Amino acid sequence: MQNVLADRDLLESLAAEVETNLVRHIAAAPEWQPHDYVPWDDGRNFEFLGGTDWDPAQSELSEVAKTALTVSVLVADNLPSYHREVGKYLRTGPWWRWVGRWTAEENRHEILIRNYLMVTRAVDPVELERMRMAHMTAGFRRPALHLLDVLATCAFEEAAAAVRHRNTARSADNVIVGAIAERLAADDELQAVFFANLVAAALDLAPDQTIRAIAGRVADFHVPVVQLADGRTSDEVLAEAGVYDRASEPELVFAPLLEQWKIFTRTDFGEDGEKARAELAHLRP
């Protein structure tokens, strides 16, 4: 029977790994500027400042691109909630510095997408603002989780975001939208590596406890859902468009990380760990 470590012990035991991965992440992440992706010459005033208000004919994006970017900016707009939910578990030393870095990167995504949508008049700005107000008022709150649950959840969420943005780039019929989606996906993938590396270190430290957290997070996983103005949810629309389908999560989100963590080849699980591994057997390649 393996010892179960308290969250405070895990925070301390994994702190050096966090510092190492934070240094690695910053070195690996290329510097980029959100303003570089916005075609500012396309911009003009709205009626409030003497210009012309939005009209559907002004949008040159496909419905798929508009929906994907709308979902992305609304998810990113809710960053204060995500920051709070992650930060309340990681408020110490290198953990807290990582939360700051992650928050800054995610905020940059919101800045880029919103500026692009407004300057190009790709979507109705009034409708988008109303959805933003409703989405942020509803907020986001996780159930109480332990540290290992948080790390596994974040690894899966960043991997899922990368899938969504890569598929947006592939389906884009606009060069700039494709470039934006690729840029966001690259960030998501680097963030997923950070969290995945911490889960890997935790598996070496407390294998049974960590795989139990992984199995629980797989069973309860769901990406953020946005209620759209037409009454549909982002889940429905993105699945129909081939941008993100929850039916593909086992193959595209879970399986690659389980393989990276060597879940099905490790030999250090005890009885409890083997039970958790059995719950993941349907994801075995």
C-alpha positions in Angstrom: 0.0 0.0 0.0 1.5 3.3 -1.1 1.3 6.3 1.1 -1.2 9.0 0.1 0.5 12.5 0.1 -1.4 15.6 1.2 -1.6 18.4 -1.2 0.8 20.5 0.9 3.4 17.7 0.6 2.9 17.4 -3.1 3.3 21.2 -3.6 6.6 21.1 -1.8 7.8 17.8 -3.4 7.0 19.0 -6.9 8.2 22.6 -6.5 11.6 22.0 -8.1 10.0 20.3 -11.1 7.7 23.4 -11.5 10.7 25.7 -11.4 12.5 23.6 -14.0 9.5 23.5 -16.3 8.8 27.1 -15.9 12.3 28.0 -17.0 12.0 25.5 -19.9 8.6 26.8 -20.9 9.8 30.5 -21.1 12.8 29.5 -23.1 10.7 27.4 -25.5 7.9 29.9 -26.0 8.7 32.3 -28.8 8.0 36.0 -28.2 5.1 37.1 -30.3 2.9 40.2 -30.4 -0.9 40.2 -30.7 -1.0 43.4 -32.6 1.0 41.9 -35.4 -1.9 39.7 -36.4 -4.5 42.4 -36.7 -5.1 44.2 -40.0 -5.4 47.6 -38.5 -5.9 49.3 -41.9 -9.3 47.6 -42.2 -10.6 49.4 -39.1 -13.0 52.3 -39.0 -15.2 54.0 -36.4 -18.6 52.8 -35.4 -21.6 55.2 -35.3 -20.9 56.4 -31.8 -17.8 58.2 -33.1 -19.3 59.2 -36.4 -18.7 56.1 -38.4 -21.0 53.2 -39.4 -22.3 50.5 -37.2 -22.0 46.8 -37.9 -23.9 45.1 -40.7 -23.8 41.4 -41.6 -22.6 42.2 -45.1 -19.4 43.5 -43.6 -18.2 40.1 -42.4 -16.0 38.2 -44.8 -15.5 35.1 -42.6 -17.2 31.7 -43.0 -19.7 30.7 -40.4 -17.2 28.1 -39.1 -14.5 30.7 -38.6 -16.8 33.1 -36.9 -18.2 30.5 -34.5 -14.8 29.1 -33.7 -13.3 32.6 -32.9 -16.4 33.6 -31.0 -16.1 30.6 -28.8 -12.4 31.2 -28.3 -12.7 34.8 -27.3 -15.6 34.1 -24.9 -13.7 31.3 -23.2 -10.6 33.6 -23.0 -12.8 36.4 -21.7 -13.7 34.3 -18.7 -10.0 34.2 -17.7 -10.6 35.8 -14.3 -12.6 32.7 -13.3 -10.0 30.3 -14.6 -7.2 32.3 -13.0 -9.1 32.2 -9.6 -9.8 28.4 -9.9 -6.2 27.5 -10.8 -4.6 30.1 -8.5 -6.4 29.0 -5.4 -4.5 25.7 -5.5 -1.2 27.1 -6.6 -0.5 30.2 -4.4 3.1 29.5 -3.5 6.6 29.9 -4.9 7.2 28.7 -8.5 3.6 27.5 -8.7 2.3 31.0 -8.3 4.9 32.3 -10.9 3.6 29.8 -13.3 0.0 30.9 -12.7 1.1 34.4 -13.5 2.8 33.3 -16.7 -0.1 31.1 -17.8 -2.6 33.9 -17.2 -0.6 36.4 -19.2 -0.4 34.0 -22.1 -4.1 33.3 -22.0 -4.9 37.0 -21.8 -2.8 37.7 -24.9 -5.1 35.2 -26.8 -8.2 37.2 -25.7 -6.6 40.5 -26.8 -5.6 39.2 -30.2 -9.0 37.6 -31.1 -11.1 40.5 -29.9 -9.0 43.1 -31.7 -9.2 41.0 -34.9 -12.9 40.5 -34.7 -13.6 44.2 -34.0 -11.2 45.6 -36.6 -12.4 43.3 -39.4 -16.1 43.5 -38.3 -16.2 39.8 -38.5 -19.0 39.4 -36.0 -21.8 41.6 -34.5 -19.9 43.5 -31.7 -23.1 44.2 -29.8 -24.2 40.6 -29.8 -20.7 39.5 -28.8 -20.6 41.9 -25.9 -24.0 40.7 -24.7 -22.7 37.1 -24.8 -19.6 38.1 -23.0 -21.6 39.8 -20.2 -23.8 36.7 -19.9 -20.9 34.3 -20.0 -18.8 36.1 -17.4 -21.8 36.7 -15.1 -22.5 33.0 -15.1 -18.8 32.5 -14.3 -17.0 29.3 -13.9 -16.3 27.3 -10.8 -14.8 23.8 -10.4 -15.8 21.4 -7.7 -13.3 21.0 -4.9 -10.2 19.2 -6.3 -6.9 18.0 -5.0 -3.7 19.1 -6.6 -3.2 16.0 -8.8 -6.8 16.4 -10.1 -6.0 20.0 -11.0 -2.8 19.1 -12.9 -4.5 16.3 -14.9 -7.5 18.5 -15.7 -5.3 21.3 -17.0 -3.2 18.9 -19.1 -6.3 17.6 -20.8 -7.9 21.1 -21.2 -4.8 22.5 -22.9 -4.5 19.5 -25.1 -8.2 19.9 -26.1 -7.8 23.6 -26.8 -4.9 22.8 -29.1 -7.0 20.3 -31.0 -9.7 23.0 -31.4 -7.4 25.6 -32.6 -5.5 23.3 -35.0 -8.8 22.2 -36.5 -9.9 25.9 -36.8 -6.7 26.6 -38.7 -7.3 23.7 -41.1 -10.8 24.7 -41.8 -10.0 28.4 -42.2 -10.6 30.0 -45.6 -8.9 33.2 -44.4 -5.1 33.4 -44.2 -5.0 35.6 -41.1 -7.5 33.4 -39.2 -5.4 30.4 -40.0 -2.3 32.1 -38.7 -4.1 33.2 -35.5 -5.4 29.7 -34.8 -2.0 28.1 -35.4 -0.4 30.6 -33.0 -2.9 29.9 -30.3 -2.6 26.1 -30.8 1.2 26.4 -30.4 0.8 28.2 -27.1 -1.8 25.6 -25.9 0.5 22.8 -26.8 3.4 24.3 -24.8 1.1 24.8 -21.8 -0.1 21.2 -22.1 3.5 20.1 -22.0 4.0 22.0 -18.8 1.1 20.3 -17.0 1.8 16.9 -18.5 5.4 17.0 -17.3 4.2 17.7 -13.7 1.8 14.8 -13.9 4.7 12.6 -15.1 6.8 13.7 -12.1 3.8 13.0 -9.8 3.5 9.5 -11.3 7.0 8.8 -10.3 6.4 10.2 -6.8 3.0 8.8 -6.0 2.0 6.4 -8.8 -1.3 5.1 -7.4 -2.5 8.4 -6.2 -1.7 10.1 -9.5 -3.3 7.5 -11.8 -6.4 7.6 -9.6 -6.5 11.4 -10.3 -6.0 10.8 -14.0 -8.8 8.2 -14.2 -11.1 10.4 -12.3 -10.4 13.4 -14.6 -10.9 11.4 -17.7 -14.3 10.1 -16.5 -15.4 13.7 -15.6 -13.7 15.7 -18.4 -15.6 18.4 -20.2 -14.4 21.4 -22.2 -15.8 24.8 -21.4 -19.2 25.3 -23.1 -20.5 28.7 -24.4 -24.1 29.5 -24.9 -24.4 31.1 -28.3 -26.9 33.9 -29.2 -29.0 31.6 -31.4 -29.7 29.2 -28.5 -27.2 26.5 -29.5 -24.2 25.6 -27.4 -20.6 25.7 -28.6 -20.4 21.9 -28.2 -23.1 21.4 -30.8 -21.8 23.9 -33.3 -18.1 23.0 -33.2 -18.9 19.3 -33.5 -21.1 19.9 -36.5 -18.3 22.0 -38.1 -15.6 19.4 -37.4 -13.7 21.8 -35.2 -14.1 20.0 -31.9 -16.1 16.8 -31.4 -16.3 15.3 -27.9 -16.5 11.9 -29.5 -12.9 12.4 -30.7 -11.6 13.1 -27.2 -10.4 9.6 -26.4 -8.3 9.5 -29.6 -7.1 13.1 -29.7 -6.9 14.3 -26.1 -6.6 11.4 -23.7 -4.7 8.7 -25.6 -1.6 10.8 -26.5 -1.2 11.9 -22.9 -1.7 8.4 -21.5 0.9 7.2 -23.9 3.3 9.9 -22.8 2.8 9.0 -19.2 3.3 5.3 -20.0 0.1 4.4 -18.3 -0.2 1.0 -19.9 3.4 -0.1 -19.6 4.4 1.1 -16.1 5.2 -1.5 -13.5 5.0 0.5 -10.3 1.3 0.5 -9.6 -0.1 -1.1 -6.5 -3.5 -2.6 -6.1 -5.3 0.8 -6.1 -3.3 1.9 -9.1 -4.2 -1.2 -11.1 -7.9 -0.6 -10.4 -7.5 2.9 -11.8 -5.6 1.7 -14.8 -8.4 -0.8 -15.5 -10.8 2.1 -15.7 -8.7 3.5 -18.5 -8.4 0.2 -20.4 -10.8 1.4 -23.1 -8.2 4.1 -24.1 -5.4 1.6 -24.6 -4.1 1.6 -28.2 
